[in-house]
């Protein structure tokens, strides 16, 4: 029989250790390869889905920009209509305002003249004369009215 020396035992142990280490590394590399394949497939799937989503997002942004442009045009048209209405209102007020006031005043004067001719209309109560900050006493008003002046 052959006896095994200590160096041979040590060599066998080192060889077994390396064989186990290489086996573990081979298993780890095989799992790493599977993980890389799954990651590559996942990235490809995400890319396949992201490209249409980005295209849809781009189309939505373009549509929103078109709508914003339309709203801007509508807002400027509304502003123009508002300024035109304001100018028209000012023109109508300046054109018809003075004559309408004169017609109203004339109508009021005619009504007063007709009402003054009727004898059955009671006399109006005397008006108070007001000067800024004070009231003229009734005795002074009576003197002024007796001279033919109106208050």
Buried (B, 14 or more C-beta within 10 A) or exposed (E): EEEEEEEEEEEEEEEEEEEEEEEEEEEEEEEEEEEEEEEEEEEEEEEEEEEEEEEEEEEEEEEEEEEEEEEEEEEEEEEEEEEEEEEEEEEEEEEEEEEEEEEEEEEEEEEEEEEEEEEEEEEEEEEEBEEEEEEEEEEEBEEEBEEEEEE
